[in-house]
Amino acid sequence: MTTITTGGARPGATASPGPAAKAKARRDGHGMRGSTRTFWLFAGPFLAGLLLFVYVPVGWSFYLSLFQAQNTVTPTKFVGLDNYADILTEGPFTDSLWTFTLFALIVVPLTFVLALALALLVHRIRVARAFFRSVFFIPTACSYVVASMVWKLSIFNGVRFGLANTVLGWFGIEPVAWIGTVSPPWYWLVLVTVRLWLQLGFYMILFLAALQQIPKELYEAAWTDGARPGRQTFRHITLPQLRTTSVAVILLLLIAAYQAFDEFYNLLPNTPYARPPLVYLYYTALGQGQDFGHGSAGALVLSALITMVTLLQGRIFGFGKADS
């Protein structure tokens, strides 16, 4: 057998790279270093802000939660996990979690169904689609505080000349103190309607974008196979194609419900009922007592709950996985 060698290299010896290969290696090295610099140029400020404004406060909150920190952020009396035990055994914080649970059970499915229905309607119409899309989306740009004030002072103000009571008066129904009574708890109607008005348009846009990505060939193939437009195509084509968007919408809705604050704080100020976790923690940490220890412990417990629910939901619905 004949052995062919390149140039004067001895058999078995490693051939040294030529000038062209060395130049290519230098170009690759420069390109890699350039990409690294570009990455840190764009990602560096974001990572620095994330570290400074998110992780450092979270770490400081954990530190405060282990101390008796009342009216001070530099406590000296170490109490261990006592603040966590107090926050989980006392009534107000656990009651606030039940308030959130009820709020989420009402708002999440209602928003999901109504936003999907609106998206389907806007997607099907052939005229003035941009107009209806803007009309439903505009409330999203409104402040929660402003919307809460409108709901409280104009629509559900509880006096005879309020909008809601005026409509009831047309049917001979006596005025209702919408946010001033707990039996029956009409304040839930006020809280839910203002939240729906504010967020429906945003989730409608998400569903509308997903609907526009569904290939028309799927519907045409289904009609060729005998499927009827309407319920059958919606169940077997539209809903499966919206799976990823639906999971993301449910996840965002649940997190938004956990973060409910503005409407509760502005519609029901200084009331002992219907306090979600953030309103309770606000009064605990920033109220008259300024109990940063218990407030920090409650905030970390709430963060842990949000994380667990998010991971559980991702596990169940397969958020982030490719569609099968």
Secondary structure per residue as TSV (DSSP state, phi and psi in degrees):
chain	resnum	aa	ss	phi	psi
A	1	M	-	360.0	137.4
A	2	T	-	-96.2	128.6
A	3	T	-	-98.7	125.5
A	4	I	-	-100.5	125.2
A	5	T	-	-112.9	153.6
A	6	T	S	-95.3	127.4
A	7	G	T	57.8	-137.2
A	8	G	T	-101.3	11.3
A	9	A	-	-67.9	142.2
A	10	R	-	-78.3	151.9
A	11	P	T	-58.3	136.6
A	12	G	T	90.7	-15.5
A	13	A	-	-84.2	147.1
A	14	T	-	-78.4	125.9
A	15	A	-	-72.5	132.2
A	16	S	-	-76.0	142.9
A	17	P	-	-65.8	145.4
A	18	G	-	-78.5	177.6
A	19	P	H	-59.9	-38.9
A	20	A	H	-65.1	-40.8
A	21	A	H	-66.5	-36.9
A	22	K	H	-66.2	-40.3
A	23	A	H	-63.9	-40.6
A	24	K	H	-64.0	-40.0
A	25	A	H	-63.5	-39.2
A	26	R	H	-64.9	-41.1
A	27	R	H	-63.7	-41.4
A	28	D	H	-62.6	-39.0
A	29	G	H	-65.6	-43.2
A	30	H	H	-62.9	-40.5
A	31	G	H	-63.4	-40.9
A	32	M	H	-65.1	-43.5
A	33	R	H	-66.2	-35.7
A	34	G	H	-65.6	-40.7
A	35	S	H	-64.6	-38.6
A	36	T	H	-64.4	-43.2
A	37	R	H	-63.8	-40.9
A	38	T	H	-63.4	-40.4
A	39	F	H	-60.4	-48.1
A	40	W	H	-72.1	-27.2
A	41	L	H	-64.3	-41.2
A	42	F	H	-87.5	-39.8
A	43	A	H	-86.7	-22.7
A	44	G	H	-57.9	-53.2
A	45	P	H	-58.4	-39.0
A	46	F	H	-64.6	-44.8
A	47	L	H	-65.6	-37.3
A	48	A	H	-64.4	-43.7
A	49	G	H	-63.9	-40.3
A	50	L	H	-61.6	-42.8
A	51	L	I	-66.8	-44.0
A	52	L	I	-73.9	-40.8
A	53	F	I	-102.1	-7.3
A	54	V	I	-119.7	-60.9
A	55	Y	I	-73.7	-36.3
A	56	V	H	-65.0	-46.6
A	57	P	H	-61.4	-37.3
A	58	V	H	-63.8	-43.8
A	59	G	H	-63.7	-38.9
A	60	W	H	-68.7	-35.4
A	61	S	H	-63.6	-41.5
A	62	F	H	-62.1	-39.6
A	63	Y	H	-62.8	-45.7
A	64	L	H	-64.8	-33.2
A	65	S	H	-67.1	-14.9
A	66	L	T	-95.9	3.7
A	67	F	B	-128.2	162.3
A	68	Q	-	-83.6	96.0
A	69	A	-	-114.9	81.7
A	70	Q	B	-111.3	120.9
A	71	N	S	63.0	23.5
A	72	T	-	-154.7	148.0
A	73	V	S	-108.8	7.9
A	74	T	S	-125.7	67.8
A	75	P	-	-73.3	162.4
A	76	T	-	-125.7	-19.2
A	77	K	-	-92.2	110.4
A	78	F	B	-80.6	128.9
A	79	V	-	-120.8	2.0
A	80	G	T	67.3	-129.8
A	81	L	T	-96.0	15.1
A	82	D	H	-61.6	-38.2
A	83	N	H	-62.5	-37.7
A	84	Y	H	-67.2	-41.0
A	85	A	H	-63.6	-41.4
A	86	D	H	-64.3	-44.3
A	87	I	H	-69.3	-28.2
A	88	L	H	-90.8	-13.4
A	89	T	H	-104.6	-25.0
A	90	E	S	-74.6	155.8
A	91	G	H	-69.5	-46.5
A	92	P	H	-58.1	-41.4
A	93	F	H	-70.7	-44.9
A	94	T	H	-65.5	-35.4
A	95	D	H	-62.4	-37.7
A	96	S	H	-65.5	-32.4
A	97	L	H	-67.4	-37.7
A	98	W	H	-66.7	-37.5
A	99	T	H	-60.6	-44.7
A	100	F	H	-62.0	-43.1
A	101	T	H	-59.5	-44.8
A	102	L	H	-64.5	-42.2
A	103	F	H	-60.9	-43.7
A	104	A	H	-67.8	-38.6
A	105	L	H	-63.3	-29.4
A	106	I	H	-86.1	-48.5
A	107	V	H	-75.9	-42.3
A	108	V	H	-61.7	-54.5
A	109	P	H	-67.0	-36.3
A	110	L	H	-62.8	-46.1
A	111	T	H	-63.8	-41.9
A	112	F	H	-60.2	-50.4
A	113	V	H	-67.6	-45.9
A	114	L	H	-67.9	-39.4
A	115	A	H	-65.3	-40.7
A	116	L	H	-65.8	-41.5
A	117	A	H	-63.9	-43.1
A	118	L	H	-62.4	-42.1
A	119	A	H	-62.6	-41.6
A	120	L	H	-63.8	-41.0
A	121	L	H	-65.0	-47.7
A	122	V	H	-66.2	-32.8
A	123	H	H	-69.8	-30.3
A	124	R	H	-86.3	-26.0
A	125	I	-	-70.7	150.9
A	126	R	-	-108.1	-13.2
A	127	V	S	-123.2	145.4
A	128	A	S	56.7	34.7
A	129	R	H	-64.5	-41.8
A	130	A	H	-64.2	-35.9
A	131	F	H	-63.0	-50.4
A	132	F	H	-65.8	-35.9
A	133	R	H	-63.1	-40.1
A	134	S	H	-70.7	-40.2
A	135	V	H	-60.3	-43.7
A	136	F	H	-76.3	-24.5
A	137	F	H	-88.4	-25.1
A	138	I	G	-54.5	-42.5
A	139	P	G	-56.5	-24.8
A	140	T	G	-61.7	-30.2
A	141	A	G	-79.7	-6.7
A	142	C	S	-81.7	146.3
A	143	S	-	-71.5	142.7
A	144	Y	H	-62.5	-35.4
A	145	V	H	-66.8	-46.1
A	146	V	H	-63.3	-46.2
A	147	A	H	-61.3	-39.7
A	148	S	H	-63.5	-39.8
A	149	M	H	-66.1	-39.7
A	150	V	H	-62.9	-45.3
A	151	W	I	-62.2	-39.6
A	152	K	I	-78.1	-38.7
A	153	L	I	-96.1	-21.9
A	154	S	I	-115.6	-45.4
A	155	I	I	-90.8	-51.2
A	156	F	S	-116.2	47.9
A	157	N	-	-80.0	-9.3
A	158	G	-	85.8	-8.4
A	159	V	S	-93.2	169.7
A	160	R	T	-62.9	-31.4
A	161	F	T	-95.0	9.7
A	162	G	S	-69.6	156.4
A	163	L	H	-60.6	-48.2
A	164	A	H	-64.1	-42.8
A	165	N	H	-71.1	-29.1
A	166	T	H	-64.2	-43.1
A	167	V	H	-63.8	-42.0
A	168	L	H	-63.1	-35.9
A	169	G	H	-63.7	-29.8
A	170	W	H	-61.9	-27.0
A	171	F	T	-102.0	13.2
A	172	G	T	76.0	20.8
A	173	I	-	-96.7	137.7
A	174	E	-	-66.5	151.9
A	175	P	-	-58.8	148.7
A	176	V	-	-115.2	135.2
A	177	A	-	-84.1	85.8
A	178	W	T	-59.1	-45.8
A	179	I	T	-111.4	12.4
A	180	G	T	-110.3	7.8
A	181	T	-	-136.5	147.8
A	182	V	-	-109.8	-3.4
A	183	S	S	-139.6	98.7
A	184	P	S	-76.7	157.2
A	185	P	-	-79.3	71.1
A	186	W	T	-65.5	-17.6
A	187	Y	H	-61.3	-23.5
A	188	W	H	-65.0	-35.6
A	189	L	H	-63.1	-40.3
A	190	V	H	-65.5	-46.7
A	191	L	H	-63.7	-43.6
A	192	V	H	-70.6	-42.1
A	193	T	H	-66.5	-39.2
A	194	V	H	-68.1	-36.3
A	195	R	H	-67.6	-41.5
A	196	L	H	-63.1	-43.8
A	197	W	H	-61.7	-35.8
A	198	L	H	-78.2	-34.1
A	199	Q	H	-111.8	-8.9
A	200	L	H	-59.7	-43.7
A	201	G	H	-61.8	-38.7
A	202	F	H	-63.5	-47.1
A	203	Y	H	-74.2	-26.5
A	204	M	H	-62.4	-40.6
A	205	I	H	-63.2	-39.8
A	206	L	H	-61.8	-45.9
A	207	F	H	-66.6	-37.9
A	208	L	H	-63.5	-41.8
A	209	A	H	-62.5	-39.3
A	210	A	H	-68.9	-37.8
A	211	L	H	-63.7	-36.5
A	212	Q	H	-71.4	-14.0
A	213	Q	T	-90.9	-8.2
A	214	I	S	-74.4	124.0
A	215	P	-	-62.5	135.8
A	216	K	H	-67.8	-22.4
A	217	E	H	-62.2	-29.3
A	218	L	H	-63.8	-43.7
A	219	Y	H	-67.5	-40.7
A	220	E	H	-63.8	-39.3
A	221	A	H	-66.2	-38.8
A	222	A	H	-65.9	-40.4
A	223	W	H	-66.6	-36.2
A	224	T	H	-63.8	-34.6
A	225	D	T	-82.2	1.8
A	226	G	T	103.3	1.5
A	227	A	-	-71.3	142.1
A	228	R	-	-92.6	138.3
A	229	P	T	-61.6	143.0
A	230	G	T	118.8	-122.1
A	231	R	H	-62.4	-42.3
A	232	Q	H	-66.8	-47.5
A	233	T	H	-68.8	-32.7
A	234	F	I	-65.5	-41.4
A	235	R	I	-73.8	-40.8
A	236	H	I	-98.4	-12.8
A	237	I	I	-123.1	-55.4
A	238	T	I	-64.8	-52.8
A	239	L	H	-61.0	-47.2
A	240	P	H	-60.4	-36.5
A	241	Q	H	-70.1	-21.8
A	242	L	T	-94.0	10.0
A	243	R	H	-58.6	-49.7
A	244	T	H	-62.9	-44.5
A	245	T	H	-64.9	-39.0
A	246	S	H	-62.8	-42.6
A	247	V	H	-64.5	-41.7
A	248	A	H	-64.8	-39.7
A	249	V	H	-64.4	-44.2
A	250	I	H	-62.9	-40.7
A	251	L	H	-62.8	-46.1
A	252	L	H	-65.5	-38.9
A	253	L	H	-64.6	-40.6
A	254	L	H	-66.8	-42.1
A	255	I	H	-65.3	-41.3
A	256	A	H	-63.0	-36.9
A	257	A	H	-66.5	-38.5
A	258	Y	H	-62.2	-33.2
A	259	Q	T	-91.3	12.1
A	260	A	-	-59.5	126.3
A	261	F	-	-146.6	-56.0
A	262	D	H	-58.9	-48.1
A	263	E	H	-68.6	-37.5
A	264	F	H	-67.0	-43.1
A	265	Y	H	-67.9	-37.6
A	266	N	H	-87.8	-31.5
A	267	L	H	-83.3	-35.0
A	268	L	S	-126.1	63.3
A	269	P	T	-74.6	142.0
A	270	N	T	56.9	35.7
A	271	T	-	-111.2	143.8
A	272	P	S	-80.0	-8.5
A	273	Y	S	-108.5	163.1
A	274	A	S	54.4	50.4
A	275	R	-	-106.6	114.8
A	276	P	-	-73.5	170.0
A	277	P	H	-55.4	-41.3
A	278	L	H	-68.0	-35.9
A	279	V	H	-67.4	-41.8
A	280	Y	H	-61.8	-43.7
A	281	L	H	-67.1	-33.2
A	282	Y	H	-62.9	-47.0
A	283	Y	H	-67.4	-31.1
A	284	T	H	-72.5	-47.1
A	285	A	H	-86.8	-32.8
A	286	L	H	-116.5	6.6
A	287	G	S	-80.4	-154.2
A	288	Q	S	-65.6	-37.7
A	289	G	S	-76.9	-27.8
A	290	Q	-	45.0	59.0
A	291	D	B	-89.4	88.5
A	292	F	H	-70.4	-26.6
A	293	G	H	-65.0	-55.3
A	294	H	H	-67.8	-36.6
A	295	G	H	-62.6	-42.6
A	296	S	H	-66.6	-40.6
A	297	A	H	-62.2	-43.9
A	298	G	H	-63.9	-39.2
A	299	A	H	-64.2	-40.2
A	300	L	H	-70.1	-36.8
A	301	V	H	-63.2	-43.0
A	302	L	H	-63.9	-41.6
A	303	S	H	-62.3	-40.0
A	304	A	H	-64.8	-39.2
A	305	L	H	-64.2	-44.4
A	306	I	H	-61.1	-42.5
A	307	T	H	-63.2	-44.9
A	308	M	H	-64.5	-43.4
A	309	V	H	-64.2	-40.2
A	310	T	H	-64.4	-45.1
A	311	L	H	-65.7	-39.7
A	312	L	H	-64.3	-42.9
A	313	Q	H	-64.5	-41.9
A	314	G	H	-62.9	-35.4
A	315	R	H	-67.8	-42.5
A	316	I	H	-72.1	-47.5
A	317	F	H	-92.1	-6.2
A	318	G	T	70.3	40.5
A	319	F	T	-63.9	129.7
A	320	G	T	94.4	-11.8
A	321	K	S	-84.8	153.8
A	322	A	-	-69.9	145.4
A	323	D	-	-64.9	140.5
A	324	S	-	-80.8	360.0
